[in-house]
Amino acid sequence: MILLRLNLLEARAGKRAANFKKEGNQMQNRLLLQIKNISKNFPGVKALNNVSFDAYTREVLGLVGVNGAGKSTLLNILGGIIKPDEGEVIIEGHKVEIRNPRIAKDLGIAFIQQEIQVFDDLKVFENILISDLYKWRSTKALPFLNINKLRMEAKKYLDMLGCNIDVNTRAASLSVGEKQMVQISRALSQGGNILLFDEPTSSLATKEKQSLFEIIKKLRASNLVIIYITHYLDEIFEICDKVIVLRDGQVTGKENVNDINKKNLINYMVGHDIKKMAGYKSMQTGKKILEVTNITGEKLPKDVSFSLRKGEILGVWGLMGSGRTELFRTLLGFDKMRKGQIRYRENGNLKQKKSKQFFKNTGYVTEERHFSGLFLQMPLWKNMSSVCLKKFASRYLRILRSKKEKNAAREYINKVNISAVNEDMLAYQLSGGNQQKVVLAKWFMKKPEVLFMDEPTKGVDVSAKAEIQKLIFEMAKSGISFVIVSSELEEIMYLCDRIIVLYDGKSVSEVSKEDFSKDKLMSDITGGES
Amino acid sequence: MKKTKNTLEIEDKIKSMQKMQKWQTIILPLLIVLILIILCIFVEQFATFGNIINLLVQVSPIGIMACGVTIVMITGGIDISAPAVMATAAVIGADYIARTGNLVFGSVLMLLVGALMGAINGFAVAFLKMVPLVVTLAMMTINMGIAIWWTMGESIVGLPPNFSLIFNEFTIIGMYIVVAGIFSFILRKTVFGRWLYYIGNNVNTARISGIPTAFVIFMTYIISGLCAGIVGIINTSILSSARPGMGPETQILDIVSAVVIGGVSVNGGVGTIEGAVIGSVFIIMINNIMNLIGVPDYYAGFMKGIIIILAVAIDTFKTKFIRG
């Protein structure tokens, strides 16, 4: 069935490609990269199953799929990090064997990674030409570099992108967006003609995103293959010409972007319609349980005040670097608090508390689950009980009752719907979405009064995202209050009862649900008149 | 949740992986038992009562320090100052005993000195965030210096004969068993023990989870120092004297090798006291065998080196194999 459908799709795609040519592009779309019937098995998982597609120059090919669909495996194969079990990669008509990253580079395959990879202590031109520095010796015999030549060369690539960063600045002083440009220039300087953008916008602010898109559009005009991998479906429609959808290691959709809409795309990705959840939790919120005033940290935040009611979901909205994470860390005692007061309801009265004491009643879902959310090499049950070990220990000698821990873990695995074999599974064996659910489960297990969440659905696929959002609503109904940071406007508007807007560490406005509007929220975070 | 064929397949694989992990913990003990059997058959004097007791008495000092070092290493640190701290503790305590004849307070003094040195290590690592290897290396040389300065390089003799009578072979072996037993219990069953693994696995997550990471790390070094103090008592009683050279630099190599062979990860987060005990027995056994069959010292070092590299290689290979 699937094969038949694929054939049909391919035939259609072929026709369209032909149409494209007819439409009179002066230069032809050249077939540069072909992936043919690639399969890869990992112990326990068919990561890729008979994946084939073609990539032409002068068009941006979008690659989407939920977590665990096989995107990263495909990338790793192209990058020479792992070898496919079956199938072949064909570049410009020649079959190639990408045995290691060096070969991938020589073949012109270049990655623009999600995590920005620049050397902060090196200058911009060194960063751009880092992989071939030895080519720029002033004389062949001596290990001295011809700095002027290097600068000119680096400038050339930056000019191609149309951005005017001074090549002599240290990379540390660049903004995230500029670092991204440096990364792209590096890819170009390595002679890359197959550029793979791996979720490049996940660390960018809105403005920087736009300029990145401009650059991708510019690059499209030259003779390059661009493959663009993303979680954000909107981006597909914004810059891609074609889109390929992976699900469970198989290609489930190959379409021209103009011919489909978001709903189709999600269909391909998850195999069924995800209904937009109609209702959100009832707006009833209880008494005020938390009041913070003039929270000021070492650098950020500056004088932030807000209050929180029982069962309320409060959003914190702002650009990267506006002090969102710092606000959480200061409140919970991980960063030093210069000034400010936390008053927390206890036995019916608001009492002043130190942040360390306050932390006992809260949970904190951090932004980076691998860095500070999970114990990757440990079983799920140990992960989950880590925040409330005392509940499972005897009173005096603090002896643990592991059976109780395991039972509780099992209960929460079901409750949060983690697809794990059992509670003995190690955390790294789960996919991203399920890992995030483990992080949530562990904090739910602590039964906090207030749960702070920093990007609760970052890097999580569409269906897991919907589930996590549903969980947040459920828990809020049961009386937990939430403070949530999200970079996705739609998500924060959907989840929250009230939003405070941060700009440069200060809270510039507070909007309640009735007054949510995209325009206002967008203009507030950029420091526009509020 | 609906179970498709694919997910069932995954389940099987993961379950078999879990079984395999259980097996891997038994491999080393099996190996040692196998070597023991071979030895009993081929080396004549090995299986005598005297030799076995002798072996266990030799294991105890290294083994107890290895227990302390294991606790430090599980959190991702390392303590190479243990033997030097042991020598300092022994020398100071023995000096006190030789002057006053007060056995009890002298022994307690050894423990206190050990704990104090451990506290200095721990303070530097946990609160000043200094690198464990460098801190404990410095403490190693400092303690060797203190030991020599305290005794002016000479042995402290003239301890009451009671001392060696109380701490005879059997109490020494008994002490080792008790220490190992308590530590094993702490690691397996208590909140503190679990905290060690959390910290070794991911210190950032541990901190966010509300675990007092700095305090726990501080405590591990004190425990390691305390172990060194205990060994100070044991060694002093075995020799019925104390001298600054009783904790040579080479001893730390034996300890760390024992711990690593026992499956404690150098990166932290993994390891058990049982493993460390087995590793210690193994290391001493190699020394013992080499002695019995008359192999020169330098060969013994050579063999030990190879075995350590093998152990680390197996550990690395194992994790790679599991992760696929």
Contacts between the chains, C-beta under 8 A, distances in Angstrom:
chain1	res1	chain2	res2	distance
A	42	B	324	5.2
A	43	B	13	5.2
A	43	B	17	7.1
A	43	B	324	4.6
A	44	B	9	6.9
A	44	B	10	4.4
A	44	B	12	7.8
A	44	B	13	3.3
A	44	B	14	5.8
A	44	B	17	7.7
A	45	B	10	5.9
A	46	B	6	6.7
A	248	B	6	6.8
A	334	B	207	7.2
A	334	B	208	7.4
A	359	B	210	6.3
A	360	B	210	7.5
A	364	B	208	5.8
A	366	B	208	5.8
A	371	B	202	7.9
A	371	B	204	5.7
A	371	B	205	7.9
A	372	B	202	7.4
A	372	B	204	3.9
A	372	B	205	5.1
A	372	B	207	7.5
A	372	B	208	4.9
A	373	B	205	6.1
A	373	B	208	7.4
A	374	B	202	7.1
A	374	B	205	6.1
A	375	B	197	8.0
A	375	B	198	6.1
A	375	B	201	4.2
A	375	B	202	5.2
A	375	B	205	5.8
A	375	B	206	7.9
A	375	B	269	7.8
A	376	B	201	7.3
A	376	B	202	6.9
A	377	B	201	5.6
A	377	B	269	6.0
A	377	B	270	7.4
A	378	B	197	7.1
A	378	B	198	7.7
A	378	B	201	5.6
A	378	B	269	7.7
A	382	B	194	7.3
A	382	B	197	7.6
A	382	B	198	7.8
A	386	B	194	7.9
A	386	B	198	5.7
A	386	B	205	7.6
A	386	B	206	7.5
A	386	B	209	4.7
A	386	B	211	7.4
A	387	B	209	4.6
A	387	B	210	6.0
A	389	B	191	5.0
A	389	B	194	6.3
A	389	B	195	7.8
A	390	B	191	7.0
A	393	B	190	7.6
A	393	B	191	5.0
A	397	B	190	7.0
A	398	B	190	5.3
A	398	B	191	4.2
A	398	B	192	6.7
A	399	B	189	5.1
A	399	B	190	5.8
A	400	B	189	5.6
A	400	B	190	6.4
A	400	B	191	6.3
A	400	B	194	6.4
A	417	B	1	6.9
A	419	B	1	5.8
A	419	B	7	7.3
A	421	B	10	7.3
A	421	B	11	4.6
A	421	B	14	4.8
A	421	B	15	6.4
A	422	B	15	7.9
A	424	B	18	5.6
A	425	B	14	6.1
A	425	B	18	7.8
A	428	B	323	7.5
A	429	B	14	6.4
A	442	B	209	7.8
